[in-house]
Structures are given as structure tokens and as C-alpha cells.
Amino acid sequence: MTDTQPKLNAFPIFLRVEGEAVAIVGGGDEALAKARLLGQSSAEIRIIADNAEPALRDWIAAHGAVRIHAAYEASLIEGAVLVFAATGDVELDRRIAGDARRLSVAVNAVDRPELCDFFTPALVNRAPVAVAIGTEGAGPVLAQMIRARIDQMLSPQIGALATLSASFRSAVERLLPRGEVRRGFWREFFEGVPARALARGRLAEAHDAATELLLNGGAVRGHVALVGAGPGAEDLLTLRAHRLLMEADVIVHDALVPEAVISMGRRDAKRLSVGKRKGCHSKTQSEINDLLVQLAQAGKRVVRLKSGDPLVFGRAGEEMQAMRDAGVSYEVVPGVTSAFAAAADFELPLTLRGVSSSMVFTTGHDLKGGSLPDWARLAISGATVAVYMGRSVAADVAGRLIDAGLSPDTAVAVVENASLKNRRRFHGTLADLPSLEARGDLTGPVMTIIGDAVAGANFELSEPLAALRHHEAAIAAMEGQGA
């Protein structure tokens, strides 16, 4: 069988530099960039420059590096474990590279791959954890792009977690048998209660949780994360939400969460849809509560994935109470709620100085009772109102607000499928809003924003609601003449 995998011309290693000298030759931006990179290590940095630019001099003073104020000579790099030629002068860099090889010191010449014994990687630093990305000098910009993606994926506390793990390693090897039990302990350590405690900056709590885990023989405790999936676009998911999805054993999701967001979870995670579309509930809220508790008590890490934000019309309160009653560990991860996504789609300021300084989040169903809710009075006094509703209640919302005293000319913005590529935007006034009720083609989630601040939106890519109203009136007139 032929091996078709391309071979690496530069093999990645981690070189021990603690207490060792690393020489950087140069006094400009290239030398400063390498100094900043090496400054993340415990190496003794030696900068050789007869003329150093102010930014480099400031860095040397701030970080305790050694500057050798002299023109380059080969003797100045003796004893170094690494040398960086960063002069910007090709002939001088070539000379430095030759001297380094003669002295058996590995050399890197900035932007001159043909002179390099090694290449500096793009580095994600979570000391003592480090991720290095290299392209053998072919694509430094590509390496930085990859670095940025990995940096987003890793918890800021993963280094501290690794340090804590080192203090438990000998005890784990002594008390837990090799194989599945020991692997289970470390998996729970790095993804379970100790990791979550440290993510909140609670080192003592993380240490206690790890000790309890060890004394319990590595037995895994379940956990539920109530996670906001955002309005629909997968790139609006938070970094924390993405990390939890990648760690989850089970993903319990609502029907409105797009498949693209669900697919960001672990491939082998079990996925359970609990429905909740209009007129079609696959599970009652009580059944969902029981399901979350049962999964957690079975030792599963569960992500309860909710559209938008879990705490905004997501019935998270009932689920949290159920888990508190059962003694189940849980956390809440906020998401971008649909009102914010709809406002962004319209470039709409939800608050506008001198116009509106308050906001109301509500559902159209609040207006179906006999008495006018308090938020309606806020709308009349100038608050921006974001109404989470389907098109079927648009006429009722408009009529009740107009009857309560809100001007029919109040500006309105409507978005179907906020944040998604197939979103549709409509604009008009409160008097135009009832025309939505006849739009059977609006099958996605509809978000309506009402208030004087809406007038500050960008309407270039939206359709006027008035056109729909006039079209309906014309059809009605024609039908009347036909009768």
C-alpha cells in the first residue's frame, strides 16, 4: 500500500529554553516581533542591536531582556540555543545564518525561509499548554488565521487546569487502575466539575471537586448546560456554547434550532428533538424537565439547546427549578436573542438618544387578555418594543396598541428569519402591521420592532408594508365588483 500522505519538511518539536539564551539580531520591527514571541517563554532573551528603534527599547526595558549595544559579531551569539536573524539586511542575515551553523546553533532568518534551520510557529499560549501552527514558512498569514480559530476554541483557563492536573497525577496513578477508570477520571477532570469551577476562577473549588472525584473512584457526575443557540446563524453562537456542544454526550434541542447549529456539536453526541413548534409539541414541558434530570442522573453531559437566549421566553426557569429540586448540576450560557439579530439586520438603533432610552421584550400573546399589560403603556411613552410573535397575531397587536393610544403612524420594522441568509425585511407603520396576517408565505419566525427609534433604521433592503396593504385593498375591491 502506497503512503500518499505528504511528508513534513520541518518536524515540529518543543525545545526546552528555560534559563537558556536566545539571541535576536536586529533593532527594528522584525526584531520586536520575535522578541514578543519569545517573551512568552522563560528563555533569557539577548537582543543584539547597535541601533534599536524606540518601540524595541521600550519592550526591552519592560521585559527585562538583555540588550547588547554593539554591531553584530559572531562571538555575540556564542552559547545561544537559538538565533534569530532579524536585521532586514539580506547580506547580514546570510552572514548571521552562516555563523550560527558554524557554531552549531539553530537559526531562523525572518522572511528568508531558504536561510532557516527552523520556522517559528503561530502560537496559542495557555501555558503550560501550547499549540503551535506552522506552514514551513510558506504561509505565515494562513498560520495566523488558523491560530485565531484555535484560540477561540480553547478555554482561557485550560493552562491553569493543566497545572492543577499535574498535582493530581501521582495520586491518580496510585489510586485508580489503568484503563477505562483512569481515562474516565481524566475526562471528567478536564471537562466536568473541576473544569467548570476553574472556568469561573474558583481554584479551591476545582481542587475540592477533583479530590472528591478521585475519592469516588472517578465516578462521573452529570451536568446540564442551558445554552442559547442564537437567532439561527451558526456564526452567532458564543465560543462557550460551541465548547459545550463539542463536549456534550446528549444535545436536547428545540425545533426552531437550525441543523447547522446542532451540527456544531460532537459527531457522536445523541441528539434529541423536543419539538415545540406552533400547534405541534412533541413533549410537554414537564416531560422535558424529567428528561434533563434523568440524563444528568445517568452521568451524561447534556446541552439543552434553545433558540435565541434561554432566559428570554425560553421557559428556562421551569427547567432550572426542576434541576435544583433534583440536585442536578447546571449552568446557563446566554445567546443572541432574536430582537438583537432583527435590529442588526435593519441597522436599527434600539435606543436612540433623545428619542428612546428604554426597551420592552414581549410576545403578542400578552395583548390577548382583557386588560392592557404594563408594557403597552411604556410603548405609548416612547419605549422601543420588540414583539416576539407570529404574523397571525399582528393585527391584534396593532389594533390593541392603537386603541390604547399609540399613534398609527408609529414606525414598525418586521424581520422573518432574523440573521439568516433567507431573511426578509418589511417596514412601515403600526397601521400597516395587520397586512402581515394575510402573508401565508411567511413561514419562518417573525420579529416585530415598534417605536420611534425604528425611524433610524436602514430601509434600503426592506419591502414596505404599505404596498401589501394597498394590494390587499385592491383585491378586495375587485372581488366586491365581481359580486
Buried (B, 14 or more C-beta within 10 A) or exposed (E): EEEEEEEEEBEEEEEEBEEBBBBBBBBBBBBBBBBEBBBEBEBBBBBBBEEBBEEBBEBBEEEEBEBBEEEBEEEBBEEBBBBBBBBBEEEBBBBBBEBBBEBEBBBBBBEBBEBBBBBBBBBBBBEEBBBBBBBEBEEBEEBEEBBEEEBEEBBEBBBBBBBBBEEBEEEBEEBBEEEEBBEBBBBBBBBBBBBBBBBEEBBEBBBBBBEEBBEEEBEBBBBBBBBBBBBBBBEBBBBBBBBBBBBBBBBBBBBBBBEEBBEBBBEEBBBBBBBBEEEEBBBEBEEBBBBBBBBBEEBBBBBBBBBBBBBBBBBBEEBBEBBEEBEBBBBBBBBBBBBBBBBBBBEBBBEBEEBBEBBBBBBBBBBEEEEBBEBBEBBBEBBBBBBBBBBEBBBBBBBBBBEBEBEEEBBBBBBBBBBBEEBBBBBBBBBBBBBBBBBEEBEBBBBBBBBBBBBBBEBEEBBBBBEBBEEBEEEEEEEEEEE
